Amino acid sequence: MKKVANFFWSNWLDFVVVFLCFFLIELPHLPNPLVLVNVYVVALILWFVIVKPKINERPFVLHRSYFILFCLIILFGALMSKVIVRQFGSYSSPFFIPITLIALLYSKEVAVAASVYLAIVFSTTLGFNSLGFTLMLSTCLITAVASSKIEKRMQVAKSAFIVAAISVIFYLLHVKLQGAKFDYLQIAIAFVTPFISSIICIGVIPFIEYASMIYSNIDLIELGNLNNPLLKTLSLRAPGTYYHSSMVANLAEAAAQRIGANAILARTASYFHDVGKAKRPYFYTENIYQENPHDELNPKLSHLVIQDHVKSGLEMARRNRLPLLVQDVIPQHHGTRVQKYFYHKSKELGEELSENEFRYPGPKPQFKEAGIIMLADAVEAAARSLKNPSAGRVQAMVEEIISGIYNERELDESGLTLKDLEAIAEEFTKVLLNMFKSRIEYPKEEIKKVISLAQNPDNQQNKKFNKQNLDKENSG
């Protein structure tokens, strides 16, 4: 009994959402209580069998916002579908807007689960025949598949065209099989409605993203634009860090693509993973050109200064309303690793401090893309100090770093498997070798110099000034 009570308590919002969804579809005519209860139980079973397994996975378990937004889209879809079907008929693709939004903001798997659920509940509740149910299920599934992994807004229109064509085909089948009267208005509605819905999706999604901080791939790409204020600040104040982030982005994108993770999220999050270094850029190796300020600091203080870029980065990311998963990468790409350089420096100075005094606060990477960026960050930093980078040395270095991080148990919560790590190591090696390839040496030509740079510009300027004065005196 206690388990049942805990189940109801932990899933009370699911029960409410399913009831509201069913209630909105039935409006304004509600059935008798017995039918209402029976259909509601069926809808609940469908929800927990089809939808719940998909929304119990990442990123839903990381942020409550993902579940709340998903439920709001489902409820909006239930309400709008009833209005659209009542006004324009079942061939108007009533679920195009909610399914497209779910496919853009979540994943194809989540969109397919939502499609099957909405199609079955909607068709059962309104008593559709077999052709009507097949139409509803087909258009929902095609919308989910065609709208997933979209990277350009124009591709939403392509998705609308496919759904429109399917709706027209089903209408012609309906006329042919059931001997119905051909209606030009109905076929026009079947073709035009998906395009209007696609325009609504494109127009409303920026507001949803800004409010929820859950971004589609379309806007993740736009976020990585060099004109982004945070990236521009980073490139001006910490050019070394900016270059490092670009290299990490190349590594992370290639690895994510190889193992089937979100390559766009990996690239965009890589750009922002060290954005906090823009606050005090001169404390980080890649931005130090003269004296190292850490030479005059206590190792523990140096650790605290370096660690501060995580806190500063999170503050900057939240202030600029970056996507939730991009915000997550900022602390997770360091996990709970130890800053070994300062730890060993502390031991050399005779200080009796434990490794935990030099750990990052974490958490460990919670999803694949964050784990990939942790690995890419460490590999890129090590690659910069690699002398005479042959294929064997690069591969050995990559394998050593990935194995070290794995043995530190930093990837336990990321979802990355050993098979994934092998594929990631291969991609890292390929990208690094391409980066290290020497360019072809062009044949030298004798060129007459028109400029000459002096070693000491001030002395050169004085010599030129003295020569001009001497020439004037001689001419006088």
C-alpha positions as CSV (number, residue, x, y, z in Angstrom):
1,M,0.0,0.0,0.0
2,K,2.9,2.3,0.8
3,K,4.4,1.7,-2.6
4,V,1.1,2.6,-4.3
5,A,0.8,5.8,-2.3
6,N,4.4,6.7,-3.2
7,F,3.7,6.1,-6.8
8,F,0.7,8.4,-6.8
9,W,2.5,11.0,-4.9
10,S,5.6,11.0,-7.1
11,N,3.5,11.0,-10.3
12,W,0.6,13.3,-9.2
13,L,1.4,15.8,-12.0
14,D,1.2,13.1,-14.6
15,F,-2.3,12.2,-13.4
16,V,-3.4,15.8,-13.6
17,V,-1.9,16.3,-17.1
18,V,-3.6,13.2,-18.5
19,F,-7.0,14.3,-17.0
20,L,-6.7,17.8,-18.3
21,C,-5.6,16.5,-21.8
22,F,-8.6,14.2,-21.9
23,F,-10.9,16.9,-20.5
24,L,-9.8,19.5,-23.1
25,I,-10.4,17.0,-26.0
26,E,-13.9,16.2,-24.8
27,L,-15.0,19.8,-24.3
28,P,-17.7,21.0,-24.6
29,H,-19.6,17.7,-24.4
30,L,-18.5,15.4,-21.6
31,P,-19.6,11.8,-21.5
32,N,-21.4,10.1,-18.6
33,P,-19.2,9.4,-15.6
34,L,-18.6,5.7,-16.3
35,V,-17.3,6.3,-19.8
36,L,-15.3,9.2,-18.5
37,V,-13.5,7.0,-16.0
38,N,-13.0,4.2,-18.4
39,V,-11.4,6.4,-21.1
40,Y,-9.3,8.2,-18.4
41,V,-7.9,4.9,-17.2
42,V,-7.0,3.9,-20.8
43,A,-5.4,7.3,-21.3
44,L,-3.4,6.9,-18.1
45,I,-2.2,3.4,-19.1
46,L,-1.1,4.8,-22.5
47,W,0.7,7.7,-20.8
48,F,2.7,5.5,-18.5
49,V,3.5,2.9,-21.2
50,I,4.3,5.1,-24.1
51,V,5.3,8.6,-22.8
52,K,6.6,8.2,-19.3
53,P,9.6,6.0,-20.2
54,K,10.9,8.7,-22.5
55,I,10.4,11.6,-20.0
56,N,12.2,9.7,-17.3
57,E,15.5,10.0,-19.2
58,R,17.9,12.9,-19.5
59,P,17.5,15.9,-19.7
60,F,14.1,15.6,-18.0
61,V,15.6,14.2,-14.8
62,L,18.1,17.1,-14.7
63,H,15.7,20.0,-14.9
64,R,12.0,20.1,-13.9
65,S,11.5,22.8,-16.6
66,Y,11.8,20.1,-19.3
67,F,8.8,18.2,-17.9
68,I,6.7,21.3,-17.2
69,L,7.2,22.7,-20.7
70,F,6.4,19.3,-22.3
71,C,3.2,19.0,-20.3
72,L,2.2,22.6,-21.3
73,I,2.8,21.8,-25.0
74,I,0.7,18.6,-24.7
75,L,-2.2,20.4,-23.1
76,F,-1.9,23.2,-25.7
77,G,-2.0,20.6,-28.4
78,A,-5.1,18.9,-27.0
79,L,-7.0,22.2,-26.8
80,M,-5.9,23.5,-30.2
81,S,-6.6,20.1,-31.9
82,K,-10.2,20.1,-30.8
83,V,-10.7,23.7,-32.0
84,I,-9.0,23.0,-35.4
85,V,-10.8,19.8,-36.0
86,R,-14.2,21.4,-35.1
87,Q,-13.5,24.3,-37.5
88,F,-11.6,22.6,-40.4
89,G,-12.0,18.8,-40.1
90,S,-9.7,16.0,-39.3
91,Y,-7.6,16.5,-42.5
92,S,-6.2,19.8,-41.1
93,S,-3.2,18.1,-39.3
94,P,-4.3,19.4,-35.9
95,F,-1.2,18.2,-34.0
96,F,1.4,19.7,-36.3
97,I,2.2,22.6,-33.9
98,P,2.7,20.7,-30.7
99,I,4.5,17.7,-32.3
100,T,6.9,20.1,-34.2
101,L,7.6,22.0,-31.0
102,I,8.4,18.8,-29.1
103,A,10.6,17.5,-31.9
104,L,12.5,20.8,-32.1
105,L,13.0,21.3,-28.4
106,Y,13.5,17.7,-27.3
107,S,14.2,14.7,-29.6
108,K,12.7,12.5,-32.2
109,E,12.1,9.7,-29.6
110,V,10.1,12.0,-27.3
111,A,8.2,13.5,-30.3
112,V,7.3,10.0,-31.6
113,A,6.1,8.9,-28.1
114,A,3.9,12.1,-27.8
115,S,2.6,11.5,-31.4
116,V,1.4,8.0,-30.7
117,Y,-0.2,9.0,-27.4
118,L,-2.0,12.1,-28.8
119,A,-3.2,10.2,-31.9
120,I,-4.6,7.3,-29.9
121,V,-6.3,9.4,-27.2
122,F,-7.7,11.9,-29.7
123,S,-9.0,9.3,-32.1
124,T,-10.5,7.1,-29.3
125,T,-12.1,10.0,-27.5
126,L,-13.7,11.4,-30.7
127,G,-14.7,8.0,-32.1
128,F,-12.7,8.2,-35.3
129,N,-13.0,5.3,-37.8
130,S,-10.0,3.2,-38.9
131,L,-9.1,5.6,-41.8
132,G,-9.4,8.7,-39.5
133,F,-7.1,7.0,-36.9
134,T,-4.6,6.0,-39.5
135,L,-4.6,9.6,-40.9
136,M,-4.1,11.0,-37.4
137,L,-1.3,8.6,-36.5
138,S,0.5,8.9,-39.8
139,T,0.5,12.7,-39.8
140,C,1.7,12.8,-36.2
141,L,4.5,10.4,-36.8
142,I,5.6,12.0,-40.0
143,T,5.6,15.4,-38.3
144,A,7.7,14.0,-35.5
145,V,10.3,12.4,-37.8
146,A,10.4,15.2,-40.3
147,S,10.8,17.9,-37.7
148,S,13.6,16.3,-35.7
149,K,17.2,17.3,-36.1
150,I,16.2,20.5,-38.0
151,E,19.0,23.0,-38.1
152,K,17.4,25.7,-40.4
153,R,14.0,27.4,-40.1
154,M,13.3,26.6,-43.8
155,Q,13.4,22.9,-43.0
156,V,10.2,23.4,-40.9
157,A,8.4,24.4,-44.1
158,K,9.7,21.2,-45.8
159,S,8.3,19.2,-42.9
160,A,5.0,21.1,-43.5
161,F,5.0,20.2,-47.2
162,I,5.4,16.5,-46.4
163,V,2.6,16.5,-43.9
164,A,0.4,18.5,-46.3
165,A,1.0,15.9,-49.1
166,I,0.1,13.0,-46.8
167,S,-3.1,14.8,-45.7
168,V,-4.1,15.3,-49.3
169,I,-3.4,11.7,-50.2
170,F,-5.5,10.5,-47.3
171,Y,-8.4,12.8,-48.3
172,L,-8.3,11.4,-51.9
173,L,-8.3,7.9,-50.4
174,H,-11.3,8.8,-48.3
175,V,-13.2,10.1,-51.3
176,K,-12.3,7.0,-53.3
177,L,-13.0,4.3,-50.7
178,Q,-16.1,5.8,-49.1
179,G,-17.6,7.4,-52.1
180,A,-17.7,10.8,-50.5
181,K,-18.3,14.0,-52.4
182,F,-15.1,15.8,-53.5
183,D,-14.7,19.1,-51.7
184,Y,-12.2,21.6,-53.0
185,L,-12.3,23.6,-49.8
186,Q,-11.5,20.5,-47.7
187,I,-8.5,19.6,-49.9
188,A,-7.3,23.2,-49.8
189,I,-7.5,23.1,-45.9
190,A,-5.6,19.8,-45.8
191,F,-2.8,21.3,-47.9
192,V,-2.6,24.8,-46.5
193,T,-3.0,24.2,-42.7
194,P,0.4,22.6,-42.1
195,F,2.1,25.6,-43.8
196,I,0.2,28.1,-41.5
197,S,1.1,25.9,-38.5
198,S,4.8,25.9,-39.5
199,I,4.8,29.8,-39.6
200,I,3.2,29.8,-36.1
201,C,5.9,27.4,-34.8
202,I,8.8,29.5,-36.2
203,G,7.2,32.6,-34.8
204,V,6.5,31.3,-31.3
205,I,9.6,29.2,-30.6
206,P,12.0,32.1,-29.7
207,F,9.6,33.2,-27.0
208,I,9.4,29.6,-25.6
209,E,13.2,29.3,-25.6
210,Y,13.7,32.6,-23.9
211,A,11.1,31.8,-21.2
212,S,12.2,28.2,-20.5
213,M,15.9,28.4,-21.5
214,I,15.3,25.1,-23.4
215,Y,16.7,25.7,-26.9
216,S,16.2,24.0,-30.3
217,N,19.2,23.2,-32.5
218,I,18.2,26.1,-34.7
219,D,18.8,28.7,-32.0
220,L,21.8,26.7,-30.5
221,I,23.5,27.4,-33.9
222,E,22.6,31.0,-33.7
223,L,23.9,31.2,-30.2
224,G,27.3,30.1,-31.3
225,N,27.6,33.1,-33.6
226,L,30.7,35.2,-33.0
227,N,28.6,38.3,-32.6
228,N,27.2,36.9,-29.3
229,P,28.1,39.5,-26.6
230,L,29.7,36.8,-24.3
231,L,31.8,35.3,-27.1
232,K,32.9,38.7,-28.3
233,T,33.9,39.7,-24.8
234,L,35.8,36.4,-24.4
235,S,37.6,36.9,-27.7
236,L,38.7,40.5,-26.8
237,R,39.6,40.0,-23.1
238,A,40.9,36.4,-23.2
239,P,41.9,35.5,-26.8
240,G,43.9,32.5,-25.7
241,T,40.8,31.1,-24.0
242,Y,38.7,31.9,-27.0
243,Y,41.1,29.9,-29.3
244,H,41.1,27.1,-26.8
245,S,37.3,27.0,-26.7
246,S,37.2,26.9,-30.5
247,M,39.6,23.9,-30.6
248,V,37.5,22.1,-27.9
249,A,34.4,22.8,-30.0
250,N,36.0,21.1,-33.0
251,L,37.0,18.0,-30.9
252,A,33.6,17.8,-29.1
253,E,31.5,18.2,-32.2
254,A,33.4,15.4,-34.1
255,A,33.2,13.1,-31.1
256,A,29.5,13.8,-30.4
257,Q,28.6,13.2,-34.1
258,R,30.5,9.9,-34.0
259,I,28.6,8.4,-31.0
260,G,25.2,9.8,-31.9
261,A,25.0,12.6,-29.3
262,N,23.9,16.1,-30.0
263,A,26.8,17.6,-32.0
264,I,25.3,21.1,-32.1
265,L,24.9,21.2,-28.4
266,A,28.4,19.9,-27.9
267,R,29.9,22.6,-30.2
268,T,27.8,25.5,-28.7
269,A,28.4,24.5,-25.1
270,S,32.2,24.2,-25.8
271,Y,32.2,27.9,-26.9
272,F,30.8,28.9,-23.5
273,H,32.4,26.4,-21.2
274,D,35.2,28.7,-20.1
275,V,33.4,32.0,-20.5
276,G,34.1,32.9,-16.8
277,K,37.8,33.3,-17.6
278,A,36.9,36.7,-19.2
279,K,36.7,38.1,-15.7
280,R,40.4,37.6,-14.8
281,P,42.0,36.3,-18.0
282,Y,45.6,36.9,-17.0
283,F,45.5,34.1,-14.4
284,Y,45.1,31.4,-17.0
285,T,47.9,29.7,-18.9
286,E,46.6,30.3,-22.4
287,N,46.4,34.1,-21.7
288,I,49.7,34.5,-19.9
289,Y,52.3,36.2,-22.2
290,Q,54.8,37.6,-19.7
291,E,55.2,36.9,-15.9
292,N,53.0,34.2,-14.4
293,P,51.0,35.8,-11.5
294,H,50.8,32.4,-9.8
295,D,54.5,32.4,-9.1
296,E,53.8,35.0,-6.3
297,L,50.7,33.3,-5.0
298,N,50.1,30.5,-2.5
299,P,49.0,27.3,-4.3
300,K,45.8,27.2,-2.3
301,L,45.0,30.8,-3.3
302,S,45.9,30.0,-6.9
303,H,43.4,27.1,-6.8
304,L,40.7,29.4,-5.5
305,V,41.4,32.0,-8.2
306,I,41.3,29.4,-11.0
307,Q,38.2,27.8,-9.6
308,D,36.4,31.1,-9.5
309,H,36.0,31.0,-13.3
310,V,33.3,28.3,-12.9
311,K,31.2,30.5,-10.5
312,S,31.7,33.6,-12.7
313,G,30.9,31.7,-15.8
314,L,27.6,30.4,-14.3
315,E,26.6,33.9,-13.3
316,M,27.3,35.3,-16.8
317,A,25.4,32.4,-18.4
318,R,22.3,32.9,-16.2
319,R,22.4,36.6,-16.7
320,N,22.4,36.1,-20.4
321,R,19.8,33.3,-20.2
322,L,21.9,30.7,-22.0
323,P,20.3,27.2,-22.4
324,L,20.1,25.1,-19.3
325,L,22.3,22.4,-20.7
326,V,24.9,24.9,-21.7
327,Q,24.8,26.3,-18.2
328,D,25.3,22.7,-16.9
329,V,28.4,22.2,-18.9
330,I,30.3,25.1,-17.2
331,P,30.7,23.4,-13.8
332,Q,30.4,19.8,-15.2
333,H,33.3,20.0,-17.6
334,H,35.7,20.1,-14.6
335,G,33.6,17.7,-12.5
336,T,35.2,17.0,-9.2
337,R,38.7,16.7,-10.6
338,V,41.8,17.8,-8.7
339,Q,44.0,20.7,-9.8
340,K,47.1,18.5,-9.6
341,Y,49.6,21.2,-10.6
342,F,48.8,23.3,-7.5
343,Y,48.4,20.3,-5.3
344,H,51.9,19.0,-6.1
345,K,53.2,22.6,-5.8
346,S,51.7,22.7,-2.3
347,K,53.4,19.4,-1.3
348,E,56.7,20.7,-2.6
349,L,56.3,23.7,-0.3
350,G,55.7,21.4,2.6
351,E,52.1,22.2,3.1
352,E,50.0,19.3,4.5
353,L,46.8,19.7,2.5
354,S,44.7,16.8,1.1
355,E,43.7,16.4,-2.6
356,N,40.1,17.4,-1.6
357,E,41.4,20.9,-0.9
358,F,42.2,21.3,-4.6
359,R,39.1,19.7,-6.1
360,Y,36.5,21.5,-8.2
361,P,33.1,21.5,-6.6
362,G,31.4,19.5,-9.4
363,P,29.0,18.0,-10.2
364,K,30.4,15.3,-12.5
365,P,29.1,15.3,-16.1
366,Q,25.5,14.4,-16.1
367,F,24.9,13.8,-19.8
368,K,27.0,12.6,-22.8
369,E,27.8,16.0,-24.3
370,A,29.1,17.3,-20.9
371,G,31.4,14.2,-20.6
372,I,32.7,14.7,-24.2
373,I,33.5,18.4,-23.4
374,M,35.4,17.3,-20.2
375,L,37.5,15.0,-22.3
376,A,38.0,17.4,-25.2
377,D,39.0,20.2,-22.7
378,A,41.7,18.0,-21.1
379,V,43.0,16.6,-24.5
380,E,43.3,20.1,-26.1
381,A,45.2,21.5,-23.1
382,A,47.6,18.5,-23.3
383,A,48.0,18.7,-27.1
384,R,49.3,22.3,-26.9
385,S,52.3,21.1,-24.9
386,L,53.0,18.1,-27.1
387,K,56.4,18.3,-28.9
388,N,57.0,16.7,-32.3
389,P,53.4,15.4,-32.5
390,S,53.6,12.2,-34.5
391,A,50.5,9.9,-35.0
392,G,51.7,7.5,-32.3
393,R,52.4,10.2,-29.7
394,V,49.0,11.9,-30.3
395,Q,47.1,8.6,-30.0
396,A,49.0,7.6,-26.9
397,M,48.4,11.0,-25.3
398,V,44.6,10.9,-26.1
399,E,44.3,7.4,-24.7
400,E,46.2,8.2,-21.6
401,I,44.1,11.3,-20.8
402,I,40.7,9.5,-21.5
403,S,41.8,6.5,-19.4
404,G,42.9,8.8,-16.6
405,I,39.6,10.6,-16.4
406,Y,37.7,7.3,-16.7
407,N,39.7,5.8,-13.8
408,E,39.0,8.9,-11.7
409,R,35.3,7.9,-12.0
410,E,34.4,11.3,-13.4
411,L,32.4,9.8,-16.3
412,D,30.2,7.5,-14.1
413,E,27.1,9.7,-14.4
414,S,27.6,10.9,-18.0
415,G,26.0,7.9,-19.8
416,L,29.2,7.3,-21.8
417,T,30.1,3.7,-22.3
418,L,33.5,2.2,-23.0
419,K,32.5,1.7,-26.6
420,D,31.7,5.4,-26.8
421,L,35.1,6.3,-25.2
422,E,36.9,4.2,-27.9
423,A,35.1,6.0,-30.6
424,I,35.7,9.4,-29.0
425,A,39.5,8.6,-28.7
426,E,39.6,7.8,-32.4
427,E,37.8,11.0,-33.4
428,F,40.0,13.1,-31.1
429,T,43.1,11.6,-32.7
430,K,41.9,12.3,-36.2
431,V,41.0,15.9,-35.4
432,L,44.3,16.6,-33.7
433,L,46.4,15.0,-36.5
434,N,44.6,17.2,-39.0
435,M,45.4,20.2,-36.8
436,F,49.1,19.2,-36.6
437,K,49.6,18.6,-40.3
438,S,52.2,20.9,-41.7
439,R,51.3,23.0,-44.6
440,I,53.0,22.6,-48.0
441,E,56.1,24.8,-48.3
442,Y,55.7,27.2,-51.2
443,P,58.7,27.9,-53.4
444,K,60.6,31.0,-52.3
445,E,60.7,34.0,-54.6
446,E,63.0,37.0,-54.5
447,I,60.8,39.9,-53.4
448,K,61.9,43.5,-53.0
449,K,61.2,44.7,-49.5
450,V,59.1,47.8,-49.1
451,I,58.9,47.8,-45.4
452,S,61.4,47.0,-42.6
453,L,60.5,46.6,-38.9
454,A,63.1,47.9,-36.4
455,Q,63.9,46.0,-33.3
456,N,63.5,49.2,-31.3
457,P,60.9,51.5,-32.8
458,D,61.7,54.4,-30.6
459,N,65.4,54.4,-31.6
460,Q,64.5,54.1,-35.2
461,Q,62.1,57.1,-34.9
462,N,64.9,59.2,-33.3
463,K,67.4,58.2,-36.0
464,K,64.9,59.2,-38.7
465,F,64.2,62.5,-36.9
466,N,67.9,63.3,-36.6
467,K,68.6,62.5,-40.2
468,Q,65.8,64.8,-41.3
469,N,67.3,67.6,-39.2
470,L,70.8,67.0,-40.6
471,D,69.5,67.2,-44.1
472,K,67.8,70.5,-43.4
473,E,70.9,72.0,-42.0
474,N,73.0,70.9,-44.9
475,S,70.5,72.3,-47.4
476,G,70.4,75.6,-45.4
